């Protein structure tokens, strides 16, 4: 098929008429489909139902070290939970704190603590005139919401398949003392699905920040979330690399089991240097007596060890891989030759990122909405919800059943075609 | 027996010699006993083991409203969890937010949010020159630790059996705009065990604060923690009373199931006015996607309703009532006639408060320590750990087995006698 941009005005008008007829048919179907949410589907949740049997009234609820998990105490987590999450995050268990059910909450608290009490003895960010964060884009809207909530200025940094623009990051971080942090999703990134190259991670570890209290917020949310057994991304472990580079305190690293067991009822964890740990524990012991140890025990008893968790993740992959493939097939089939959009083909994670022609994303999402398919809001992947190119759209294939997803993907492609054709025609 | 203060120097010296002989015998026993911690004992924890069977892999994990509790979402909590906690707290479920496992964490976050973002549109406390909290004493050390952590000046307010000194509170709150809050444990208070009188609660609800963003931090930690079926304290429900008094937004009310099911694996909750709820939710939706709904469901399925929870609390009372009685008997038997200390006789809660002669508390706790009995640090019940009278000692009878507790209580009385006699002799 001819590329839209190469069509004549008449050809394009005719194409639009045909697309509208198809679009009307979808509207008449009264669909209510959803590709907006990075949520596991029911089949995935069912994979962890065995965890509900891991503990019962006949089971000893003491941890390896004899702690009665039913009672108060244990600020950093059970030894066996730190071991399991340590193996998952590729960190020494002694560098890990097990938190409650939400790594987002841990990130929020980390920024909040820096605002009120500063980082390792430095001036609280809340006492400074200006605090800035670097935000690789497209990125995760809930990260940006935290920094926006605290009045932190966000600077978008472009990314490609290797990760964010490290030249720009090195420049900004080394020259501006107001730059205090950066949001990173280094593996199977939300929303691109791409992972940082070795070179990118090495450059991160070797940053020379002007601010002593600059920290990398390394959200390794998808560390074990592979789609394939034979095609897996691997990234260099950042804490170890920072230590080797003489920058041991540079990173806060976050992870959780939210998309491994049950979102909202999993374990969150933070890995960081001993200095940062001490700094954090000063607050943590005031904030809480401890996190949910029974749930820590439940997770460990269910998985037994990292091998159990790895096998479990293969089952997740088996459920969601066909969904990713269905979306990719629909995109390829419908849009492959039209040159009106690009999309990522990740090896893991929860998202595909679609790059529409400049100025088309909002219209595409609106068209989809009007035909009954909810997409993540256009612009959501940028700070302040402002995508200057109006181009990025996050596609979340995991939640809907496969048949619904196929319909939704077809309709999405139709919306891309319609919005793009109209845009090109306008500009003729 | 003769009161110590009425003894001659010779009589007192002889008494001290005899006490030292007895003390030496205890030291030779190499005891390691603990009356410091407000923790449930193993027998109490066993009462909730049935909760581990409330959910299993064959059970439907959807809530009343159809929510799949295994997935993301649900910022304010499941309807049935809000109902149960609402019945427990005597509040409308719609005025309740169910949190994670720690009400202390909720209180910390509440202060932290006021520091960074202010209360209902008022200036953030962190931007003010001075913020003050009123602290009824003796009080809960972890409350005071939160306000100390945030650099809030703490003003001790004396309490008696009716609650804190309301004349002083009314004066300070109405005249000083820097006074932004007060820590209250209104029922079976930590550590006195006493409950606020109706008149006290009514005066709280009718406060006329100089600061629009003054809030009462009403920690109703022991709302259902009665020791007796026939002797129960009742306090006026504060939110309703504030509403009647035209002060609907005056209170944040906290509670949890920590000492009902498993500390660290329970549910925490906050009840407050619709205005405060809206203010809080603005932060909460940035901080987390939601709390642990599976654990909410587990609690509701275990208790079924407030009647189930009430019956459960009777079992707790049966376990710990003999412990409170054992301590009270030891105190009465050993110290009843000597006029060297007073103690509270609560109808519920987790503590007995012992008032030593002025200047004796630290020495008593030290003597106990040296003979193998750990008490809560003297001074811990005052802001900055500074008890100006060196008098208050918190006794926590619940955790040790009864036989150990009896030994510990006997030794404690001996330490009181020895320290008091020495003090009186010194001052002769």
HADDOCK unambig.tbl for C-alpha pairs under 7 A between the chains (distance, minus, plus):
assign (segid A and resid 45 and name CA) (segid B and resid 70 and name CA) 6.77 0.50 0.50
assign (segid A and resid 49 and name CA) (segid B and resid 57 and name CA) 4.98 0.50 0.50
assign (segid A and resid 50 and name CA) (segid B and resid 57 and name CA) 5.69 0.50 0.50
assign (segid A and resid 52 and name CA) (segid B and resid 55 and name CA) 6.33 0.50 0.50
assign (segid A and resid 52 and name CA) (segid B and resid 56 and name CA) 4.62 0.50 0.50
assign (segid A and resid 52 and name CA) (segid B and resid 57 and name CA) 5.31 0.50 0.50
assign (segid A and resid 53 and name CA) (segid B and resid 56 and name CA) 5.22 0.50 0.50
assign (segid A and resid 53 and name CA) (segid B and resid 57 and name CA) 6.00 0.50 0.50
assign (segid A and resid 55 and name CA) (segid B and resid 52 and name CA) 6.33 0.50 0.50
assign (segid A and resid 56 and name CA) (segid B and resid 52 and name CA) 4.62 0.50 0.50
assign (segid A and resid 56 and name CA) (segid B and resid 53 and name CA) 5.21 0.50 0.50
assign (segid A and resid 57 and name CA) (segid B and resid 49 and name CA) 4.98 0.50 0.50
assign (segid A and resid 57 and name CA) (segid B and resid 50 and name CA) 5.68 0.50 0.50
assign (segid A and resid 57 and name CA) (segid B and resid 52 and name CA) 5.31 0.50 0.50
assign (segid A and resid 57 and name CA) (segid B and resid 53 and name CA) 6.00 0.50 0.50
assign (segid A and resid 70 and name CA) (segid B and resid 45 and name CA) 6.77 0.50 0.50
assign (segid A and resid 70 and name CA) (segid B and resid 262 and name CA) 5.04 0.50 0.50
assign (segid A and resid 70 and name CA) (segid B and resid 263 and name CA) 6.33 0.50 0.50
assign (segid A and resid 70 and name CA) (segid B and resid 265 and name CA) 6.94 0.50 0.50
assign (segid A and resid 71 and name CA) (segid B and resid 262 and name CA) 5.93 0.50 0.50
assign (segid A and resid 71 and name CA) (segid B and resid 263 and name CA) 4.97 0.50 0.50
assign (segid A and resid 71 and name CA) (segid B and resid 264 and name CA) 6.39 0.50 0.50
assign (segid A and resid 72 and name CA) (segid B and resid 263 and name CA) 5.17 0.50 0.50
assign (segid A and resid 72 and name CA) (segid B and resid 264 and name CA) 5.50 0.50 0.50
assign (segid A and resid 101 and name CA) (segid B and resid 291 and name CA) 6.84 0.50 0.50
assign (segid A and resid 101 and name CA) (segid B and resid 292 and name CA) 6.52 0.50 0.50
assign (segid A and resid 102 and name CA) (segid B and resid 288 and name CA) 6.59 0.50 0.50
assign (segid A and resid 104 and name CA) (segid B and resid 287 and name CA) 6.52 0.50 0.50
assign (segid A and resid 104 and name CA) (segid B and resid 288 and name CA) 5.81 0.50 0.50
assign (segid A and resid 105 and name CA) (segid B and resid 287 and name CA) 5.06 0.50 0.50
assign (segid A and resid 105 and name CA) (segid B and resid 288 and name CA) 5.13 0.50 0.50
assign (segid A and resid 108 and name CA) (segid B and resid 287 and name CA) 5.53 0.50 0.50
assign (segid A and resid 145 and name CA) (segid B and resid 286 and name CA) 6.34 0.50 0.50
assign (segid A and resid 146 and name CA) (segid B and resid 286 and name CA) 6.02 0.50 0.50
assign (segid A and resid 262 and name CA) (segid B and resid 70 and name CA) 5.04 0.50 0.50
assign (segid A and resid 262 and name CA) (segid B and resid 71 and name CA) 5.92 0.50 0.50
assign (segid A and resid 263 and name CA) (segid B and resid 70 and name CA) 6.33 0.50 0.50
assign (segid A and resid 263 and name CA) (segid B and resid 71 and name CA) 4.97 0.50 0.50
assign (segid A and resid 263 and name CA) (segid B and resid 72 and name CA) 5.19 0.50 0.50
assign (segid A and resid 264 and name CA) (segid B and resid 71 and name CA) 6.37 0.50 0.50
assign (segid A and resid 264 and name CA) (segid B and resid 72 and name CA) 5.50 0.50 0.50
assign (segid A and resid 264 and name CA) (segid B and resid 290 and name CA) 6.21 0.50 0.50
assign (segid A and resid 264 and name CA) (segid B and resid 291 and name CA) 5.82 0.50 0.50
assign (segid A and resid 264 and name CA) (segid B and resid 292 and name CA) 5.07 0.50 0.50
assign (segid A and resid 264 and name CA) (segid B and resid 293 and name CA) 6.79 0.50 0.50
assign (segid A and resid 265 and name CA) (segid B and resid 70 and name CA) 6.94 0.50 0.50
assign (segid A and resid 265 and name CA) (segid B and resid 292 and name CA) 4.77 0.50 0.50
assign (segid A and resid 265 and name CA) (segid B and resid 293 and name CA) 6.80 0.50 0.50
assign (segid A and resid 265 and name CA) (segid B and resid 294 and name CA) 6.29 0.50 0.50
assign (segid A and resid 286 and name CA) (segid B and resid 145 and name CA) 6.35 0.50 0.50
assign (segid A and resid 286 and name CA) (segid B and resid 146 and name CA) 6.02 0.50 0.50
assign (segid A and resid 287 and name CA) (segid B and resid 104 and name CA) 6.53 0.50 0.50
assign (segid A and resid 287 and name CA) (segid B and resid 105 and name CA) 5.06 0.50 0.50
assign (segid A and resid 287 and name CA) (segid B and resid 108 and name CA) 5.55 0.50 0.50
assign (segid A and resid 288 and name CA) (segid B and resid 102 and name CA) 6.58 0.50 0.50
assign (segid A and resid 288 and name CA) (segid B and resid 104 and name CA) 5.82 0.50 0.50
assign (segid A and resid 288 and name CA) (segid B and resid 105 and name CA) 5.14 0.50 0.50
assign (segid A and resid 290 and name CA) (segid B and resid 264 and name CA) 6.20 0.50 0.50
assign (segid A and resid 291 and name CA) (segid B and resid 101 and name CA) 6.85 0.50 0.50
assign (segid A and resid 291 and name CA) (segid B and resid 264 and name CA) 5.81 0.50 0.50
assign (segid A and resid 292 and name CA) (segid B and resid 101 and name CA) 6.52 0.50 0.50
assign (segid A and resid 292 and name CA) (segid B and resid 264 and name CA) 5.07 0.50 0.50
assign (segid A and resid 292 and name CA) (segid B and resid 265 and name CA) 4.77 0.50 0.50
assign (segid A and resid 293 and name CA) (segid B and resid 264 and name CA) 6.80 0.50 0.50
assign (segid A and resid 293 and name CA) (segid B and resid 265 and name CA) 6.80 0.50 0.50
assign (segid A and resid 294 and name CA) (segid B and resid 265 and name CA) 6.29 0.50 0.50
